[in-house]
Amino acid sequence: MYFNTIGGGYDYWLLGVFAVMILGMIAQARVSGAFKKFSQLPAASGLRAEEVAQRLLDDAGSRVQINSVQGSLTDHYNPKTQTVGLSTAVYGQSSVAALAVAAHEIGHVMQHEEGYAPIKLRNAVLPVARFGSFAGPLIVIAGAFMQAFGLAMIGVYVYAGVLLFQLVTLPVELNASTRAMEMLSAGGYISREETAGVRRVLNAAAMTYVVAVLSALVTLLRFLSIANRSRRN
């Protein structure tokens, strides 16, 4: 099936882009709203996020270090440096939202240390995705300009690595959130009433990864339509 770049096909593509943009804004609003709401709700345990994170690491026998990093929601785990970075909105805070985010990052630590297969695949695909996000569009445009269908399709295949990366990232993030819920509940760091708040924060964040998959898919279809047009020309 070919996707035209004019007429109805073009309209469908624009509709797809518009839909993804709207979903992206909704997802970001949900993340910001959930984090803001539950940042104002102190966890009954009274423990700060970095304290909970450290206890979770100690329970697992991990030597990963925890650092404070600048910014809001810039939290991450760096397996190369063996450090978890907690943003200033999380580090030193004892809110339900802060504990949720910190535990999510510890979930990533556990994935790496246990050799979780999807995260291994994501790490393997990452260089391909980085190359594809840069080179794929350039190759597609060059193929279209030269009316070389084969060259344009190479660009499509190269960019497909971006979609693959986003597809693999989704289960990795969902699994980290599941681990976070289990660790916080099992350790008694959150009460039964606070479980819903933790879930709201983590589910809102997961929505952004769903949107990332849709965005990569729409872009890939756009490049495919350009490649198909070069063949008809």
N, C-alpha and C positions, 0 to 999 in steps of 0.2 A: 504493500500500500504506500502510495506517495503522498507527501504533504506539500500542497502548493503554497508558494509564498505570496500569492495574490489571491483576491477573491475570498471565498469561504475559508480556505485553508489558513490564510493570513489572519482572518477574523478569529478562527478557533485558537490560533497560537496566541494572539493578543489577549483573548479571554483567559487562556491558561496562565499567562504572565500576570494578568490582573488578579486572578484568583489566588495565586501563590503570594502575591504582594499583600493582599488582604489577610490571608492566613498568617503570614509572617508578622504583620502588625498585631493581629489578635494574640498570637503566641507570645510575642514580646510583652504585650500588655498584661497577659496572664502571669508571666514570670515575675514582672515587676510588681504587680498587684499582690500576688501570693507572698512574695518575699517581704514586701513592705508590711503586709498585714500580720504575718506571723513573726516578723522581727520585733513586733511590739508585744509579743506574748512570751513572757519568761518561762523557760522550762522549769518544771517542778523540781528537778534534780538540783538546780542552782549551779550546775557545772558549766564552765565556759567551753566553747566549741573546741579549742585546742586541747583542753584537758580531756574531753571525751575522745577526741581523735587519738591522743597519745595513749589512753587506756586501751582503745581498740587495737592499736598497733602492738602494745605490750602483750595483750592477750594472745595475739597471733605470733608473738616472738619476732616481730619485724624490727629492723634497725633503721627504717626510714625516718628522716628528720622532718619536723614541721616548722615552717617559716611563715612570717607575715609578709604579704605582698600588697602593693598599692592597688587602688581601684575598687570597684564594686562588681561582684560576681566574676572576678578574675581568678577564681579558685581553680586549682589544677594539680595534677600529679605528674612529676617529671621522672620517669624511670631511669634516665641517664644519670641524673644527679642524686637519685634516691631521696627526693624531697617532695613534700606536699606543701603547696603554697595556698594559704588561706587569706582571702581578701580582708581589708580593714573592716568591712561590713560583717565579717564572720569571726575573724580572729579576736579573741577577747570578749566575745558576746555570748550570752547564755540564753538566747532566744530559741524558740522551736525551729525557726527558719535556719539559724546559724548551725544548730546541731544537725539538721537535715543535710545541709550542704557539706559540712565537714565529714559526716559519715559516708556520703556519696563518694567523696574523694578517697576515703579509706577503702571503699569498695573497689575502686580502681587498683589500689595497692594490692589488695587480695587477689584480684584477677591476674596481675603480673606475677605475683609470687607463687600462685597455684598453677601457672601455665595455662590459663583459660584460653581455649582454642580460638574463639572469635577475636580476642584482642591480639593474638599472634597474627591472625589473618589481617586485621586492620593495620598493624604495624608494617606488614609486608606490602600492603597495597598503598600505604601512605606516599612513598616516593613516586609511584605511578600516578597517583592522584595529583600530586604537586606538579609533576611534569605535564599531565593532561590539562590541568586548569590553565596553564600558561600557553602550551604549544598547540593544544587541540583547536581553539578558536582561530589561531593564526593559520594553521594548515587548512582548515575548512574555508576560510576567506580566500586564501591563495588559490585553492582548487576551484572555487567558484569564479574568481577573477580570470583564471586561465581556462575556464570551462573544462577542467580536468576532473571528471567524476571520480576516478580512482584515487586521486590525491585528496579530494574533499572527503571521501569515505575514510581515508586513513586518519584524517583529523577527527572524524566522528568516533572511530574506534579508540583513538587516543583519549578523547574526552570521556569516553565511557568509563574510564578508570575513576573519574570523579564520582559518577553515580554509584559505582561499585563500592567505593570508600564510604559514601554516605549510607548505603544499604547495610554495610557491615558495622558501621558505627552505631546504628540504631539499637541492635540487640545488646551491644556492649554497654551502652548507657542505661538501658532498661535493667540489665542485670546488676549494674552497680547500684541502682536505686533499690532494687529488691534486696540486695545485700545490706544496704544502709538501713532499711526498715527492720530487717531481721536482727541486725547487730544492736540497734538502738532499743528494740523491744526486749530482746533476750538479756541485755545488760542492765535493764531497768533504768535506762537513761531518759526515757519518756514514759509518761503515764498513758493509760488507755485513751483518755480524752485527747491527749496531744498527738496520738497516732494519725488522726484525720488531718491535722495541720501539716505534719511531716509529709503525708501522702500528697496533699494539695501542692506543696512546694515542689516535690519531685516530679509529679505528673505534669505540672506546668512546664518544667524544664524539658521534659521528654517531648512535649509538643513541638519544641523548636527543632528537634532532630527529625521529626516527621516532616516538617516544612522544608528542611534542608534536602531531604530525599526528593520531595515533589519539585523543588526548585531545580535540582540537578536533572531530573527527568524532563521537565519542560524545556530546559536549555538543550538537552541532547536531542529532543525531537525537533527543535528549531534548527540545529545544525544539520540534522538529517534532511529536513525540508530544503535547505540550501544546497546540500549535496545532490539531491534528486533533481533540483532545478538545473544544475550544471550538466546533468546527463541529458535532459530534454533539449537543452540549448545546443 
